[in-house]
């Protein structure tokens, strides 16, 4: 089953993804990467991975956040 969820604005979407972003930041801290914030992850993905996307599923965005690798 595929559920499409529409968001009225970007800030609502950002709030919806906040727990995932927080989880990613905690994962990075466990790997001794302390200088990256939730907002920086969000900004990076918006500016790169999601920039030219016409349609994104929430599940894809969650996957992108969790799979993001920081060198």
Buried (B, 14 or more C-beta within 10 A) or exposed (E): EEEEEEEEEEEEBBEBBEEBBEBBBEEBEEEEEEEBEBEEBBEBBEEEBBEEEEEEEBEEBBEBBEEBEEE
